[in-house]
Amino acid sequence: IANVESNSPDLCIATLKKLCAINANSYIELGDYLAKQNRTGEAADAYREAFAKTTDRILFAAHNEWIIDYDYTHDRKDEAEQIATEGAEVYSMAGLESMARLLEREDKLPEAEQVFVAIRERYSEPMPLAAFYFRHKEDPRFAASAVSLTKSLFPNGIEKAALADFTAPPTDGVLIKSNSALLHQYSLAPGDVFVAIDGMRVHNMNQYTFGRMMSEQPDFSVIAWTHGHYIEVKASIPHHLFGCDIGDYSGK
């Protein structure tokens, strides 16, 4: 029923709250939905209920990034650290990444590097570590690693991109696969294709995610193919997440 009501926020939220009374794990779904609707205060309350009551701690760790960021920026740093620490202890990839990003935010760079290395070793996923090194490429401790790992993600080097560079329909990029309130807010929709983020050409999901992780600031821009033409969208969203499903686009 909640899925059917997803385009009617008040109805959907009321149904999800009934579900939470039956299964505390549903507070995660309620928090995710409220965050996508940009109802931030209500989303924070739902995530806190999830942290207190959810029995599936791995599932919560996979969804804890939003509330960690919210608490950290709303003078609740102790709570943010507590949530991030538990997420890392269950050793899910998302939980480890949330912990690493918080350590980085606190300028604890060697500790953050260790967690990003753990992600690469356990999950064979080098991209978060590569993005970390590139964010700190001016730091002598990380400069050589930045060159090495980013080369594996961008065999032809990182390409600069501007709106004027695109005319023909895209042959690759990142496809928007589902809707969200944030997409609607920025005049984007399922079926649109991202081809650049923050002035960097992206040919696939890994490159887009790398670009998304380049900055801690909420402001960013994307170039997207939509309705037969390209547009540049300037947005301000934590972690540069539109709250939708995305995937590789092959031009077919």
N, C-alpha and C positions, 0 to 999 in steps of 0.2 A: 504493500500500500504506500509506504514512504517513497519507493521508487516511482510509482505512478504519480505521486503528488510533488515530485521534485521541482517542477516548474511553478509551484504555488508555495512559496516559502513558509507562510504561516501554518498552512495545513501540514506540510511536510515536517516542520519542527514539532508540531503538536504530536504527530504520530511517532516521531523518533523519541520523544520524551516518554511516551507510553512504553515503547520498546526498552528504553533504559531501565524502567521499573521492573522489567522482566529479566533483562540480561545487562549487567553493568558494563560489559564490553562495548555495548552500543553507545556509550558516552563518547567513544572515539569517533564513531560515525557522525554523531551529533556535532561534535566539535569541528570535524572536517567540513561538514555542510555549512555550519554557521560561519566558519572562516571564509569559505568560498562566497558566501553572501555578504561578506565584509561587515558582519555584525560582530565586531571584535570583542566587545565586553562579554557578550553572551558566549562566544566561542571560548574565551579564556575560562569562564566558569565551567563549561562543559569539559574542557580538557583537564581542569583540576579535579573534577569529579572522576574522570577517567583514571588519573594518576592515583587517586585515593582508593578506587574501588575495582578497577579492572583486574581480572584474574589472568588474562593473557598478556604478560609483561613484554613478550617479544613483539606482539602486535602493537602495543602502546609505544614501544621504542621506535617502531617504524613510522609513527605519526607524531613524534614529540617535538620536531623542529620548530613548528609554529609557536607553541606555548613557551619554549625556551627563549626564543627571540622576543616574544611579547613580554615575558617576565623580566628579562634582562633590560629591556628598554623602558620598563615601567617601575623601576626602583625595587625590583624583587629579585636581586641577583642571587641571593642564597637559595631561593626556590628554583631558579633556573639551573644552578649548579647541581642541586639535588636531583632534579629530573634528568639532567644530562649524564650524571654519574651512574644512575641506575640503568639508563639506556645503554651505556657502554659496557656495564657489567654483564648484561644478557648477551652481549657480543653479536648483536645483529649489525648488518652493515649500516643501516640508517642510524642506529643508536650510536655506533662508533663515529660516524660522520658528524652527528650533532655535537658529540663531545669534543671532537677535534676543532670544529668551527668555534665553539665557545672558548676553548683554550687559546685559539688564535686571536679571538676578539679580546681576550685578556692579556695579549702580548706574551703568552707563554709558548713561544714558537718551537723550541726543541721538544716540549711535551706534545704539542699539536702534531709535529712531524712524526713522532713515534706512533701516534694513533693512526695517522694516514698511512704509514708503512704497514701497520697491522691490517688495515683494510685491503691493501694490495696483496699482502701475503695470504690472507685467509680467503679472499674472494676473487683473486686474480683480476682485480679491478684497479688499473693504474691511474685512471683519470682524476679522481679527487686529489691524489698526491701530486700529479703533474700540475693541476691548477694551483695547489698550495705553493709549489716551488715557483711557478710563474708569477704569482702574486707578490712573491718576495725575491724576485730575480736580482734585485739590486743588493741584496744581502749577501756578502761573500760566503756565508755558510751554505747558501742554497743555489748560487748562480750556475754552477756546473750541472747540477741535477735539473735545473729548469731547462737548460738547452737540450739535454739528453731525452727527458721524458716528453717534452712538448713535440719533439721531432717525430716521436712514434705516433702521436695523434694527428700531426699535420705533416705528412711526408713531403709535401711541396712547399712547406713553410706556411706561416700564418698570413692570410691574404686580407688586405684592407678592402672595405666595401662601402660604397655610398649609394644612395637611391638612384642617382643618374647612371650607375653602372649596369642597371638591370632594365632590359626591354622585353626580350623573348620570355615565354613561359619557362618556369624552372624545370631543370632536368634532375635536380636532387635538392635536398634540404630536409626540413623537419615538418611533418604533417600534424596539424591539430586534429585530434580524433574524437574529442568530446567537448561539451559546452561547459561554461561556468559564468557566474555573475561578473567576474573580472574580465573575461573575454568580451562579454557584452559591453561592459563599461568602456572598453578601448576599441570598440567597433571591429572586433575580430570574431571568427566563428569556425566551427568544425569544417574541414575541407581547405582552409587557408594553409599556406606553406611559409614557414620562416626560412629565409635565406641568409640572414645576417643578424648579428646581435652586437651592439655597441661598436659598430664600425668594423666588425670582423666577419668575413664570409664563412658560412657554415654549410657543410655538405652532408652532415649526418648528425645523429643524436649525440654522439660522444663530443663532437666539436661544439654543438650548441650548449651542452651541459658544461663543458669547459668554459665557454664564454660567459655563461650565466653565473659561474662561480668566481669570476675575476674580481668582483668588487663586493664589499660589504654594504655599500650604500644602496638604498632602495631605488634610486633613479637609474634608468637604463633605457635603451632604445632597441627596437627590432625593425627589420625590413621584412615585409610579408607580401606574398602574392595572394590577392583576394579579388574575386569578381572580375577576373581578366586583366588586372593591372597591379602594379606594386605601390605600396604605401609605406611610409615610415611612421612608426608609432612610438611616442615618448611616454613612458609609464613610470610609476613610482610604486613598487610592490616589494615587500621584504623577500629576499632571496631570489627575486626575479621569477617567481612562480605564478603562473596564471591560474593554477588550480584545475588544470585539464589534463587529459591523457594526450601524449604526443608520441611520435615514432618516426623512423626513417622514411623518407619520401624518395621514390625512384623515378618519378616523372611519368608513371603509368596511371 
